Amino acid sequence: MIGMNIRILRKKHKMSQELLAERVQVSRQTVAKWENDEAVPDIYKSKLLAELFEITLDQLSGDMSADDVERLAPKGKQFFGVVKAGERGQIVIPKEARELYGIRPGDRLVVLGEDATKGLALLKSEQFLAFADMIRKAESAGDESE
């Protein structure tokens, strides 16, 4: 399982066995043994592999198909599919995203944008406002100590 994942991820990242071996400081033969399930990387090397491929240890050691690997987003990022904007700009947030982030009907969301990428982000307003309040308090404490 982990051997197949290493092979698929290495190919996805257009790396040779030699280059991968160099990056995780092992021999090319060691990488070949991992990929052929003749050996498994220790936890330290597994962590290096996960960081290199920008995935979690769970993803590295899990049961993934080549299609699953192609859909992998970098660690900490999710891809839920493509949505179509309606006539008035409305979108439907995919069910998987709503469940993962606990978005319920009636929740208030903050919409942020970035000019350079033309990207949009949605944040639950409670977390955003709590973060903003924390910043305000930190600035106030800093002003008082001066």
C-alpha positions in Angstrom: 0.0 0.0 0.0 2.6 2.6 1.1 4.9 1.4 -1.7 2.3 2.0 -4.4 1.6 5.4 -2.9 5.2 6.4 -3.0 5.5 5.3 -6.6 2.4 7.1 -7.7 3.3 10.3 -5.8 6.9 10.2 -7.1 5.6 10.0 -10.7 2.9 12.7 -10.1 5.7 15.0 -8.9 7.8 14.0 -12.0 10.7 12.6 -9.9 13.0 9.8 -10.6 13.9 7.3 -8.0 17.3 8.9 -7.8 16.0 12.3 -7.1 13.5 11.1 -4.5 16.3 9.1 -2.8 18.5 12.2 -2.8 15.7 14.4 -1.3 15.1 11.9 1.6 18.7 10.9 2.0 18.5 7.2 1.1 19.8 5.1 -1.8 17.9 4.6 -5.0 17.8 0.9 -4.1 16.0 1.8 -0.9 13.3 3.8 -2.8 12.9 0.8 -5.2 12.5 -1.5 -2.2 9.8 0.8 -0.8 8.0 0.9 -4.1 8.1 -2.8 -4.5 6.8 -3.4 -0.9 10.1 -5.2 0.0 10.6 -2.7 2.8 8.8 0.3 4.4 10.2 3.6 5.3 10.7 4.3 9.0 8.6 7.0 10.7 11.3 9.7 10.1 11.6 8.9 6.4 7.8 8.7 6.1 7.5 12.2 7.6 10.0 13.5 5.1 8.1 11.8 2.3 4.8 13.3 3.4 6.4 16.8 3.7 8.0 16.5 0.3 4.7 15.4 -1.3 2.7 17.9 0.7 0.4 15.3 2.2 -0.4 13.8 5.6 1.1 10.6 7.0 -2.4 9.2 6.9 -2.6 9.9 3.2 0.9 8.4 2.5 0.0 5.2 4.4 -3.6 5.0 3.3 -5.2 2.9 0.6 -5.2 5.3 -2.4 -5.7 4.7 -6.1 -4.0 6.6 -8.9 -7.2 8.7 -9.3 -7.2 9.5 -5.5 -3.6 10.7 -5.8 -4.4 12.9 -8.8 -7.2 14.6 -6.7 -4.9 15.2 -3.7 -4.6 18.8 -2.7 -1.6 20.0 -0.7 -1.7 19.3 3.0 -4.3 21.5 4.8 -6.1 22.3 1.6 -9.3 20.7 0.3 -10.8 20.4 -3.2 -14.5 19.8 -3.2 -15.2 20.1 -6.9 -16.5 22.9 -9.1 -19.6 25.0 -8.5 -21.5 27.2 -10.9 -22.4 30.8 -9.9 -26.1 31.5 -10.4 -27.5 34.6 -12.1 -27.4 36.6 -8.8 -24.0 35.2 -7.7 -25.3 32.4 -5.5 -23.4 29.2 -5.2 -24.1 25.9 -3.5 -21.4 24.8 -1.1 -20.8 21.1 -1.7 -22.2 18.8 1.0 -18.8 17.3 1.9 -17.5 20.9 2.6 -20.5 21.8 4.6 -20.1 18.7 6.8 -16.4 19.0 7.2 -16.6 22.7 8.3 -19.9 22.4 10.2 -21.7 24.9 7.9 -25.4 24.9 8.7 -28.4 26.7 7.2 -28.6 30.2 8.6 -24.8 30.4 9.4 -23.3 33.8 8.5 -20.3 33.6 6.3 -17.7 36.3 5.6 -16.6 36.6 2.0 -13.0 37.7 1.4 -11.2 38.3 -1.9 -7.7 38.6 -3.3 -7.1 40.8 -6.3 -3.9 39.1 -7.5 -5.5 35.7 -7.9 -9.1 36.8 -8.3 -9.7 34.2 -5.5 -12.6 34.2 -3.0 -12.6 32.7 0.5 -15.6 32.0 2.8 -15.1 32.1 6.6 -17.7 31.4 9.3 -18.3 34.9 10.8 -18.0 33.7 14.4 -14.4 32.6 14.0 -13.5 35.6 11.9 -15.0 38.0 14.5 -13.4 36.2 17.4 -10.0 36.4 15.6 -10.6 40.2 14.9 -11.5 40.7 18.6 -8.3 38.9 19.7 -6.2 41.2 17.5 -8.0 44.3 18.9 -7.3 43.1 22.5 -3.7 42.4 21.7 -3.3 45.9 20.2 -5.0 47.5 23.2 -2.7 45.6 25.6 0.3 46.8 23.5 -0.8 50.4 23.6 -1.3 50.3 27.4 2.3 48.9 28.0 3.9 51.8 26.1 
